[in-house]
């Protein structure tokens, strides 16, 4: 079920929004005086102090030290994102820069994603990640076996939606390129149009039975090729800007910086965080930790945010993760994301990641229409 909106009155909402904006910008606990001086609240310092205390009691703010101002809690950031935030419009020159950079990489999806990840890191100042789409449901269009040198072959799979996967495999060094071409042509003739998940080793044996290659050698080539097909669905991730996190005050402590870098450097952790957030095709959402609830919450907002404890990952308690999905034709879905401190400029990040997603979707649709 969609989450019910909070019941904060307008004064509390205005002051909570101001606290988050102020803390995001200055990274210092926020007091009543700074709010009165910098925001047109039309309230006395005493009224602001009283409202800050009420917001703390409700769990939206906390006071790191007795004499300090307040900072947002995870709950405070959550209501800010869900109800109070206004997305920052991107300048037209920023949009055109993103378009130009991504257009240059349109012919190769991996390069397009590398460029997207680099742009997001550069524009936001945080860590960025782009994830290739799952392709198990993709249809095989072509297969090529290209001899690199005796005993080493590049298996190239051309899939639906213009996706290409390749992998180097080892085969008996007595085979030549002509034999490999016959094997590839036989497989392609029989199995083109099949989804990758449905292609079995037996199907490949039957397809290549008349390729005029000795059975023992043929089976070795087929097994390596079939393994390459099975592994085509492995996630490939492009990460950029890891040093950016260390520029933020939250990670100036050596121990805290070590914890977060160690967590983000763990094999598969970032991709693992993005996978549960990838909604079913046609759905989207934003909000808390449960992916089903996220997708249910709003089909109109194609981005998701997890904050601090919602990540449920040791070492990332002080981080937030914004993610969205891009779409290829034939229902293939990939992900892009940004990791930063909980004190993240959410409005700016979401505006950037949303525009990058829109641009990727547009370019991939246009690319598919050409093929």
C-alpha positions in Angstrom: 0.0 0.0 0.0 1.2 3.6 -0.7 2.6 5.3 2.4 0.3 7.8 4.0 1.6 11.4 3.9 2.9 12.8 7.2 0.6 15.0 9.3 3.0 17.8 10.0 1.5 21.2 10.0 2.8 23.8 7.5 5.1 25.4 10.1 6.9 22.2 10.8 7.1 21.3 7.2 8.6 24.7 6.3 11.2 24.5 9.1 12.1 20.9 8.4 12.7 21.7 4.8 14.8 24.7 5.8 16.9 22.5 8.2 17.6 19.9 5.5 18.5 22.5 2.9 20.8 24.3 5.4 22.5 21.2 6.6 23.0 19.9 3.1 24.7 23.1 2.1 26.9 23.8 5.2 27.3 20.5 6.9 26.9 22.2 10.3 24.1 21.5 12.9 21.3 24.0 12.3 20.1 26.4 15.0 17.1 28.7 15.2 19.2 31.9 14.7 20.6 30.8 11.3 17.1 29.8 10.1 15.6 33.2 11.1 18.5 35.0 9.5 18.7 33.1 6.2 15.1 32.1 5.6 12.0 34.3 5.4 10.1 32.4 8.1 8.2 35.3 9.6 8.7 33.7 13.0 10.6 34.6 16.2 13.7 32.6 17.2 11.7 31.3 20.2 9.0 30.0 17.9 11.6 28.3 15.7 13.3 26.8 18.7 10.0 25.4 19.9 9.3 23.9 16.5 12.8 22.4 16.2 12.2 20.7 19.6 8.9 19.3 18.4 10.5 18.0 15.2 13.2 16.3 17.4 10.5 14.7 19.6 8.8 13.3 16.4 12.1 11.8 15.3 12.7 14.0 12.2 15.7 15.8 13.8 18.4 15.0 16.3 20.9 17.0 18.3 24.5 15.7 18.0 25.6 17.7 21.1 23.6 19.3 23.9 24.7 22.8 22.9 24.6 22.2 19.1 21.8 22.8 16.6 19.9 20.0 14.9 20.6 17.7 12.0 18.1 15.6 10.0 17.6 11.9 10.9 17.0 9.2 8.3 13.3 9.8 8.9 13.7 13.5 8.4 15.5 13.0 5.1 12.8 10.5 4.1 9.9 12.9 4.5 11.9 15.7 2.9 12.4 13.5 -0.2 8.9 12.1 -0.3 6.9 15.3 0.5 9.0 18.5 0.8 11.7 18.5 -1.9 11.5 20.5 -5.1 13.6 19.2 -7.9 16.3 21.6 -9.0 15.9 22.4 -12.8 19.0 21.7 -14.8 20.5 24.6 -16.8 20.0 24.1 -20.5 23.8 24.2 -21.0 24.2 21.3 -18.6 21.5 19.3 -20.5 23.2 20.0 -23.8 26.6 18.9 -22.4 25.1 15.6 -21.2 23.4 15.0 -24.5 26.6 15.7 -26.5 28.8 13.4 -24.3 26.3 10.5 -24.5 25.7 10.9 -28.2 29.4 10.3 -28.8 29.1 6.8 -27.3 25.8 5.7 -28.8 27.2 2.9 -31.0 28.4 0.8 -28.0 26.2 0.3 -25.0 29.2 -0.5 -22.6 30.9 2.8 -23.6 27.6 4.7 -23.3 27.2 3.4 -19.7 30.8 4.3 -18.9 30.2 7.8 -20.2 26.9 8.1 -18.2 28.7 7.0 -15.0 31.5 9.4 -15.5 29.1 12.3 -16.2 27.0 11.6 -13.1 30.1 11.5 -10.9 31.4 14.7 -12.5 28.1 16.5 -12.2 27.1 15.4 -8.7 30.5 15.1 -7.0 29.5 11.6 -5.6 30.2 8.0 -6.6 28.2 6.8 -9.7 27.4 3.4 -11.0 25.9 2.1 -14.3 24.7 -1.5 -14.6 24.3 -3.3 -17.9 20.8 -4.9 -18.5 20.0 -8.5 -17.7 19.8 -10.3 -21.0 18.6 -13.8 -20.2 15.3 -13.0 -21.9 17.1 -11.5 -24.9 16.9 -13.2 -28.2 20.0 -14.5 -30.0 20.4 -12.8 -33.4 23.9 -13.7 -34.5 26.9 -15.6 -33.1 30.5 -15.3 -34.3 33.6 -17.3 -33.3 36.6 -15.3 -34.1 40.1 -16.7 -33.9 42.5 -14.5 -31.9 45.3 -16.9 -32.0 45.5 -20.7 -32.1 43.7 -22.0 -29.0 42.0 -18.6 -28.2 38.6 -17.6 -29.6 36.4 -14.5 -29.2 32.8 -15.5 -28.9 30.6 -12.6 -30.0 26.8 -12.7 -29.3 24.6 -10.2 -31.1 21.3 -10.1 -29.2 18.0 -8.4 -29.6 17.8 -4.6 -28.9 21.3 -4.3 -30.4 23.0 -5.7 -27.3 26.4 -7.3 -27.9 28.2 -9.6 -25.5 31.7 -11.1 -26.1 34.0 -13.4 -24.2 37.4 -15.0 -24.9 37.4 -18.8 -24.5 40.1 -21.5 -25.0 39.6 -24.2 -27.5 41.9 -27.0 -29.0 44.6 -25.2 -31.0 44.2 -27.6 -33.9 41.0 -25.9 -35.1 41.1 -23.2 -37.7 38.9 -20.2 -38.5 37.0 -22.0 -41.3 35.9 -24.8 -38.9 34.9 -22.2 -36.4 32.9 -20.3 -39.0 31.0 -23.6 -39.9 30.2 -24.2 -36.2 29.0 -20.7 -35.7 26.9 -20.7 -38.8 25.2 -24.0 -37.9 24.4 -22.7 -34.4 23.1 -19.4 -35.7 20.9 -21.1 -38.4 19.2 -23.3 -35.8 19.1 -21.2 -32.7 18.7 -17.6 -33.9 15.5 -16.3 -32.4 15.8 -18.4 -29.2 16.0 -16.6 -25.8 19.4 -17.1 -24.2 17.8 -18.7 -21.1 16.3 -21.5 -23.3 19.5 -22.5 -25.1 20.9 -25.8 -23.7 24.1 -27.6 -24.5 22.1 -30.4 -26.2 20.4 -27.9 -28.4 23.8 -26.7 -29.5 25.0 -30.2 -30.2 22.0 -30.9 -32.3 22.4 -27.7 -34.2 26.1 -28.2 -35.0 26.0 -32.0 -35.7 26.6 -31.5 -39.4 29.4 -29.0 -39.2 32.0 -31.6 -40.3 34.2 -31.1 -37.2 35.4 -34.2 -35.3 33.0 -34.8 -32.4 35.6 -34.6 -29.6 36.8 -31.2 -30.9 33.3 -30.0 -31.6 32.1 -30.7 -28.1 34.9 -28.8 -26.6 34.1 -25.7 -28.8 30.4 -26.1 -28.1 30.8 -26.3 -24.4 33.0 -23.2 -24.2 30.5 -21.4 -26.5 27.5 -22.5 -24.4 29.3 -21.4 -21.2 29.9 -18.0 -22.8 26.1 -17.8 -23.6 25.2 -18.7 -20.0 27.6 -16.1 -18.7 26.3 -13.3 -21.0 23.8 -12.4 -18.3 26.4 -11.7 -15.7 26.1 -8.1 -14.5 28.7 -5.7 -15.8 29.1 -2.5 -13.7 30.9 0.8 -14.4 31.9 2.7 -11.3 33.3 6.2 -11.2 34.2 8.8 -8.7 35.1 6.7 -5.6 37.5 9.4 -4.3 34.7 11.9 -4.4 33.2 10.5 -1.1 36.4 11.4 0.8 35.9 15.1 0.0 32.8 15.2 2.2 33.0 16.1 5.9 31.2 12.9 7.0 34.2 10.8 5.7 37.2 13.0 6.9 37.7 10.6 9.8 40.2 7.9 8.7 38.2 5.1 10.3 34.9 6.2 8.8 36.5 6.7 5.4 38.1 3.2 5.6 34.7 1.6 6.5 32.8 3.2 3.6 35.6 2.6 1.0 35.9 -1.0 2.1 32.1 -1.5 1.8 31.9 0.1 -1.6 34.9 -1.9 -2.8 33.5 -5.2 -1.9 32.9 -7.5 -4.9 29.4 -7.1 -6.1 28.1 -5.0 -3.3 27.1 -2.0 -5.4 25.5 -4.1 -8.0 23.8 -6.1 -5.3 22.4 -2.9 -3.9 21.0 -1.9 -7.3 19.5 -5.3 -8.2 16.7 -5.3 -5.6 15.8 -1.8 -6.6 15.3 -2.7 -10.3 11.5 -2.8 -10.6 9.6 -5.1 -12.9 9.3 -3.7 -16.5 6.8 -1.0 -16.6 6.9 -0.1 -12.9 8.8 2.4 -11.0 8.9 4.1 -7.6 10.8 5.9 -4.9 11.2 5.7 -1.2 12.3 3.2 1.4 14.0 -0.2 1.6 11.4 -2.7 0.3 11.6 -2.9 -3.5 8.0 -4.1 -4.0 6.7 -1.2 -1.9 9.0 1.2 -3.7 7.6 0.2 -7.1 4.1 0.3 -5.8 4.4 3.7 -4.2 4.5 5.8 -7.3 4.5 4.7 -10.9 5.0 8.4 -12.0 8.4 8.9 -10.4 11.1 6.7 -11.9 13.7 7.0 -9.3 14.3 5.4 -5.9 16.2 6.5 -2.8 17.6 4.5 0.2 18.9 6.4 3.1 21.4 5.4 5.8 19.9 2.4 7.7 17.6 1.6 4.8 20.7 0.3 2.9 21.0 -2.4 5.6 24.8 -2.6 4.8 27.5 -2.3 7.4 29.8 0.6 6.6 27.2 2.5 4.6 25.1 3.8 7.5 26.2 7.4 6.6 25.4 7.0 2.9 22.4 7.3 0.7 21.8 5.7 -2.7 19.7 7.1 -5.5 18.9 4.8 -8.4 16.8 4.7 -11.6 16.3 2.4 -14.5 16.9 2.9 -18.2 15.1 0.8 -20.8 16.1 -0.8 -24.1 13.6 -2.1 -26.6 12.2 -5.6 -26.0 11.8 -5.0 -22.3 15.5 -5.0 -21.4 16.2 -3.0 -18.2 19.4 -1.6 -16.8 20.2 0.6 -13.8 22.2 3.7 -13.0 22.8 5.1 -9.5 24.6 7.6 -7.3 26.0 7.0 -3.8 26.8 9.9 -1.5 26.5 10.9 2.1 23.1 11.1 3.8 23.7 14.8 3.6 23.3 14.5 -0.2 22.0 17.3 -2.4 19.0 15.1 -3.3 17.3 17.6 -5.5 20.4 18.1 -7.7 21.2 14.4 -7.8 17.7 13.3 -8.8 17.5 16.0 -11.5 20.8 14.8 -13.0 20.1 11.1 -12.7 16.6 11.6 -14.2 17.9 13.6 -17.1 20.7 11.1 -17.8 18.1 8.3 -17.7 15.8 10.1 -20.1 18.7 10.8 -22.5 19.9 7.2 -22.5 16.3 6.0 -23.1 16.0 8.4 -26.0 19.4 7.5 -27.6 18.8 3.7 -27.2 15.4 4.0 -28.8 16.8 6.0 -31.7 19.7 3.5 -32.0 17.3 0.6 -32.2 15.1 2.3 -34.9 18.2 2.5 -37.1 19.0 -1.2 -36.9 
